[in-house]
């Protein structure tokens, strides 16, 4: 499993856990898991922002090498330009919200 797919799964889990925030606040195990996923999102988002990896260029090169006749990229590829910001926002937001629930216990 690549770091990109792991980050997508963790973003979905943190976002989904926001819908069940009262239930997760009552169960410490799920609260810790959500905090760990939020920390992962935050760290990976900062790494993508300042690191040597450019997801857009990397994935675009792979896409064009597999489909040499294509001239344009699908619209979904342009989300990769802001994906590191999405990771940082969800990671920091989840960390703040769920750590407040942890302090209440």
The 8 nearest C-alpha neighbors of each residue, nearest first, counted from 0:
[[1, 4, 2, 5, 3, 6, 8, 7],
 [2, 0, 3, 4, 5, 6, 7, 8],
 [1, 3, 5, 4, 6, 0, 43, 7],
 [4, 2, 6, 1, 5, 7, 0, 8],
 [3, 5, 7, 6, 1, 2, 8, 0],
 [4, 6, 2, 8, 3, 7, 9, 1],
 [5, 7, 9, 3, 4, 8, 2, 10],
 [8, 6, 4, 10, 5, 9, 11, 3],
 [9, 7, 5, 11, 6, 10, 12, 4],
 [8, 10, 12, 6, 11, 7, 36, 13],
 [11, 9, 7, 13, 8, 12, 6, 14],
 [10, 12, 14, 8, 9, 13, 15, 7],
 [13, 11, 9, 15, 14, 10, 16, 8],
 [14, 12, 16, 10, 15, 11, 33, 9],
 [13, 15, 11, 17, 12, 16, 10, 18],
 [16, 14, 12, 17, 13, 18, 11, 19],
 [15, 17, 13, 19, 18, 14, 12, 20],
 [18, 16, 20, 15, 14, 19, 13, 93],
 [17, 19, 16, 15, 20, 14, 21, 22],
 [20, 18, 16, 17, 22, 21, 23, 15],
 [19, 21, 17, 23, 22, 18, 24, 16],
 [22, 20, 24, 23, 19, 25, 18, 17],
 [21, 23, 25, 24, 19, 20, 26, 16],
 [24, 22, 20, 26, 25, 21, 30, 29],
 [23, 25, 21, 22, 26, 100, 20, 30],
 [24, 26, 22, 23, 27, 21, 30, 104],
 [27, 25, 23, 28, 24, 29, 30, 22],
 [26, 28, 30, 29, 31, 25, 24, 23],
 [29, 27, 31, 30, 26, 32, 23, 33],
 [30, 28, 32, 31, 27, 26, 23, 33],
 [29, 31, 27, 33, 28, 32, 23, 34],
 [32, 30, 34, 28, 29, 33, 27, 35],
 [33, 31, 29, 35, 34, 30, 36, 28],
 [32, 34, 36, 30, 31, 35, 13, 29],
 [33, 35, 37, 31, 36, 32, 94, 38],
 [34, 36, 38, 32, 37, 33, 31, 39],
 [37, 35, 39, 33, 38, 34, 9, 40],
 [38, 36, 90, 34, 40, 39, 35, 94],
 [37, 39, 41, 35, 36, 40, 90, 42],
 [38, 40, 36, 42, 37, 41, 43, 35],
 [41, 39, 90, 37, 86, 43, 38, 42],
 [40, 42, 90, 87, 38, 44, 39, 43],
 [43, 41, 39, 45, 44, 40, 38, 46],
 [42, 44, 46, 40, 45, 41, 39, 47],
 [43, 45, 83, 86, 87, 47, 41, 46],
 [46, 44, 48, 42, 47, 43, 49, 41],
 [47, 45, 43, 50, 44, 49, 48, 42],
 [48, 46, 44, 50, 45, 49, 83, 43],
 [47, 49, 45, 46, 83, 50, 44, 84],
 [50, 48, 46, 47, 45, 51, 52, 44],
 [51, 49, 46, 47, 52, 48, 45, 53],
 [50, 52, 53, 49, 47, 46, 48, 54],
 [53, 51, 50, 54, 47, 57, 48, 46],
 [52, 54, 55, 56, 57, 51, 47, 50],
 [55, 53, 57, 56, 58, 52, 79, 80],
 [54, 56, 79, 58, 57, 53, 59, 80],
 [57, 55, 59, 58, 54, 53, 60, 61],
 [56, 58, 54, 60, 55, 59, 53, 61],
 [57, 59, 61, 60, 55, 56, 54, 62],
 [60, 58, 62, 56, 61, 57, 55, 63],
 [61, 59, 63, 57, 58, 62, 56, 64],
 [60, 62, 58, 64, 59, 63, 65, 57],
 [63, 61, 59, 65, 60, 64, 58, 66],
 [62, 64, 66, 60, 67, 65, 61, 59],
 [65, 63, 61, 62, 66, 67, 60, 59],
 [64, 66, 62, 63, 67, 61, 60, 68],
 [67, 65, 63, 64, 68, 69, 62, 61],
 [66, 68, 63, 69, 64, 65, 70, 62],
 [69, 67, 66, 70, 63, 65, 64, 71],
 [70, 68, 67, 66, 71, 63, 72, 62],
 [69, 71, 68, 72, 67, 63, 66, 73],
 [72, 70, 69, 73, 63, 74, 68, 59],
 [71, 73, 74, 76, 70, 59, 69, 62],
 [74, 72, 75, 76, 71, 77, 59, 62],
 [73, 75, 76, 77, 72, 78, 71, 79],
 [76, 74, 77, 73, 78, 79, 72, 80],
 [75, 77, 78, 74, 79, 73, 72, 55],
 [76, 78, 79, 75, 80, 74, 55, 81],
 [77, 79, 80, 76, 81, 75, 82, 74],
 [78, 80, 82, 77, 55, 81, 76, 54],
 [81, 79, 78, 77, 82, 55, 54, 83],
 [82, 80, 84, 79, 83, 78, 85, 77],
 [81, 83, 79, 85, 84, 80, 78, 86],
 [84, 82, 44, 86, 85, 81, 47, 48],
 [85, 83, 87, 86, 82, 81, 88, 44],
 [84, 86, 82, 88, 83, 87, 89, 81],
 [87, 85, 44, 83, 40, 89, 84, 88],
 [86, 88, 41, 44, 90, 84, 85, 89],
 [89, 87, 85, 91, 90, 86, 92, 84],
 [90, 88, 92, 86, 87, 91, 93, 85],
 [89, 91, 37, 41, 40, 87, 93, 88],
 [92, 90, 94, 88, 93, 89, 87, 41],
 [93, 91, 89, 95, 94, 90, 88, 96],
 [92, 94, 96, 90, 95, 91, 37, 89],
 [93, 95, 91, 92, 97, 37, 96, 34],
 [94, 96, 92, 98, 93, 97, 91, 99],
 [97, 95, 93, 99, 98, 94, 92, 100],
 [96, 98, 100, 99, 94, 95, 93, 101],
 [97, 99, 101, 100, 95, 96, 94, 102],
 [100, 98, 102, 97, 101, 96, 95, 103],
 [101, 99, 97, 103, 98, 102, 24, 96],
 [100, 102, 98, 99, 103, 104, 97, 30],
 [103, 101, 99, 104, 100, 98, 97, 96],
 [104, 102, 100, 101, 99, 98, 24, 97],
 [103, 102, 101, 100, 25, 24, 27, 99]]
